[in-house]
Amino acid sequence: MPYLFTSESVSEGHPDKVADQISDAILDEYLRQDPAAKVACETLVTTDFALVAGEIKSTAHVAAEPIIRDVIRRIGYDKPEYLFNADTCEVLNKLHEQSPDINQGVERATAEEQGAGDQGMMFGYATNETANYMPLALDLSHRLLRELSAIRKAGQQMTYLRPDAKSQVTIRYADDNTPEAIETIVVSTQHDDFDPDEATMLRRIEDDIKTILIPRVKAQLDADTQRLFTPDIIHHINPTGKFVIGGPHGDSGLTGRKIIVDTYGGKGAHGGGAFSGKDSSKVDRSAAYAARHIAKNLVAAGVADQVLVQVAYAIGVAEPVGVFVTTYGTIRATDGAGEKLTDGQVAKKVQRLFDLRPYAIVQRLGLQNPIFAESAAYGHMGREAGTKQVQMPDGTTKTVETFTWEKLDYVDKIKAEFNL
């Protein structure tokens, strides 16, 4: 019997995402000056106010306030009527030195034996239902809001848009777990109060979402995904009515409150730890990226149609305490006798292929580079690996890789290990 699955996304102007972007921008500046910096930066935003707090161990000297204002301005909160304005909001900096009790569990005599920055379990997931190996409902939710942001910033259409927005997509699946159709699309977007007649204003927004935004998103997709956009889609556009008051004035925002948006939209699993504002010694972040890297390469290599990888650590201990893999019964790889491998056998091979000590993860994925601000909105997973130029403190320019955990650089090694 067909079933439904739903995922949501939020825009860069959502209060929690404003907080995430500030935390990661501050992290990146520490890493730009000091790649070995240990950073745990939390942000709170509310009406015309931003607070950063947390623990730092670094040789860098970072002026947080200009970074905070620049992030807020880049997002688009630059008008007095938003009641959260890059130029006028109060900024409070409460960052302080990291506890030596924590640091002694991380640093070791040799870098290779660096301990995990905390205990916990981290998950990575991948599925072959989309080209970027992400769950379809989440991928479409992200695409809707990235395109809505592009429209807002271009300033040519839907000129009433404000930065805060949310989306949600429900997919109907067939019994064989393949997508049949899009059941429902929900978009709630903040906007100017541009018409005294609220009903007329809401009709205009709904028409623009249906005739401008959704067609632009659909045009980005392959033919098979475009077929899922049927005339029967249920649309809920600003279903509560007008949405003028939004952003940090409408709701306070905190770092780390959108972890499901950041990962897999409710598919797979999440260990509970947030990402933004944390340097890569915190396995909440680095091991989650490593697990995604493993899962994506396994699926791309044809080991299974879906893969979930769990890695777990004890604070101060380098080797993971456990590695778990499930393929949800979609395993394709076989042993020498033609029998399908068990998930336990897959996990053993993963441990042979991937060094999951924190230091090895950081080196493999280049996680001491200032590459995290790009990840703080529209998902940490499913993004396109690339490069960016970073101006270094000595005046030189360094090219660094971004979204390294999305690279398919282990496919050949996996095929060899699994005889594919």
Order of alpha helices (4+ residues) and beta strands (2+ residues): beta-alpha-beta-beta-alpha-beta-alpha-beta-alpha-beta-beta-alpha-alpha-alpha-beta-alpha-beta-alpha-alpha-beta-beta-alpha-alpha-beta-beta-alpha
